[in-house]
Each structure stands twice: as C-alpha cells, then as structure tokens.
C-alpha cells in the first residue's frame, strides 16, 4: 500500500532535482572551461617551406628535442598546435610523441619550431 500525501500537506517544500544542482555544478563548470580552451581559435603561424620543416623535424629526431608543430586541419581553415618529439619516420609520415604517439603526414605540417629550453611557450 502506497500512502500518497497531497503536496499542500508536505512538511517541507521538496525542490525535486533542484537539490542536486550543487552536486553537478563544479564538474559542469570544469568541463565548460576545458571546452572553451579547446575551442579557442589558434593563431596561424607563417607557413614554412618544406626544407625548414625538415630541418626542425631532423633536429628533434636526432637530439630528442621538443618541438611545436602547427598542423592544417581537415578543412584547411583550422590549424592545431602540438608539442612533442619526433620518434621516427616512414616515407612521408612522422611518428610524433606527445602524451600519446601520433602519426602525422609531413605535407599537413604548416609550421615547425624547436621549443626553447625552460620556457612553457
């Protein structure tokens, strides 16, 4: 048997799901801040010639130096910055170590630079 008490006879005003909003607020706020950083426009660096890019990639591979690459997006309107080290090559591909290993086509790289030691850039 279920006892259904009319709402006007309740001892307190139950706000339903509203009482849970404070629980989710901090996680939601952090998620929104992370998305805002991801979606922030990236400043386009000047496009370099293939010889300059090859020199930077070679230096990273030979000396395990950290570099920053700017990659053309799929639609060539967006660009993406990545920091890491070149750990190998295969014809027109490089294997790039960030927090994970990525395979990048050399033709998609628009800018490459060696990161300065001790600076977060």
C-alpha positions in Angstrom: 0.0 0.0 0.0 1.4 3.4 -1.0 0.5 6.4 1.0 0.3 9.4 -1.3 0.3 12.7 0.8 -1.1 15.7 -1.1 1.6 18.3 -1.8 0.0 21.0 0.2 0.3 18.9 3.3 4.1 18.2 3.0 6.2 19.3 6.0 8.8 21.0 3.7 9.0 22.2 0.1 10.8 19.5 -1.9 12.6 21.1 -4.8 12.9 17.8 -6.7 16.0 17.7 -8.9 17.0 21.3 -8.0 18.5 20.0 -4.7 21.1 18.0 -6.8 22.3 21.0 -8.9 25.1 22.0 -6.5 26.5 18.5 -6.8 26.9 18.7 -10.5 27.9 22.4 -10.7 31.6 22.1 -10.2 32.1 19.2 -12.6 30.0 21.0 -15.2 31.9 24.3 -14.7 35.3 22.5 -15.2 34.0 20.7 -18.3 32.8 24.0 -19.8 36.2 25.7 -19.0 38.0 22.8 -20.7 35.8 23.1 -23.8 36.4 26.8 -24.0 40.2 26.2 -24.1 39.8 23.5 -26.8 37.6 25.7 -29.0 39.7 28.9 -28.7 41.0 30.0 -32.1 44.6 29.2 -32.7 46.8 31.9 -34.1 48.0 31.0 -37.5 51.8 31.0 -37.7 53.5 31.8 -41.0 53.6 28.8 -43.4 57.2 27.5 -43.8 58.8 25.8 -46.8 59.4 22.1 -46.7 63.2 22.5 -46.2 62.8 24.5 -43.0 60.2 22.0 -41.6 62.5 19.0 -42.5 65.4 20.6 -40.6 63.3 21.1 -37.5 62.0 17.5 -37.7 65.5 16.2 -38.2 66.9 18.1 -35.2 64.0 16.8 -33.0 64.6 13.2 -34.1 68.4 13.3 -33.8 68.6 15.2 -30.5 65.3 14.2 -28.8 64.4 17.9 -28.7 60.9 19.0 -28.1 59.2 20.9 -30.9 55.9 22.6 -31.6 54.1 21.8 -34.8 51.2 23.6 -36.4 49.1 21.2 -38.4 46.5 22.1 -41.0 43.0 20.8 -40.1 40.9 18.6 -42.4 39.3 21.6 -44.0 42.5 23.8 -44.1 40.5 26.6 -42.3 41.5 25.4 -38.8 45.0 24.8 -37.5 46.2 22.8 -34.5 49.3 23.2 -32.3 51.0 20.1 -30.9 54.1 19.9 -28.7 56.2 16.7 -28.7 59.2 14.8 -30.0 59.8 13.1 -33.4 60.4 9.4 -32.6 60.5 8.0 -36.1 59.8 8.4 -39.8 58.4 6.3 -42.6 58.4 7.8 -46.1 56.0 10.8 -45.9 55.0 10.2 -42.3 56.4 11.1 -38.9 55.7 9.4 -35.6 55.2 12.2 -33.0 55.3 11.5 -29.3 53.0 13.8 -27.2 51.1 12.3 -24.3 50.4 9.5 -26.9 52.0 8.5 -30.2 50.6 10.2 -33.3 51.2 9.6 -37.0 51.3 12.8 -38.9 51.7 13.4 -42.7 54.6 15.8 -43.3 52.5 17.5 -46.0 50.0 18.6 -43.3 52.6 20.5 -41.3 52.5 24.2 -41.9 54.9 25.4 -39.3 57.6 23.7 -37.1 59.8 25.3 -34.4 62.1 24.0 -31.7 60.8 24.8 -28.2 63.1 26.9 -26.1 64.6 25.2 -23.1 63.0 26.1 -19.8 60.1 28.0 -21.3 56.5 26.8 -21.3 55.8 28.7 -24.6 
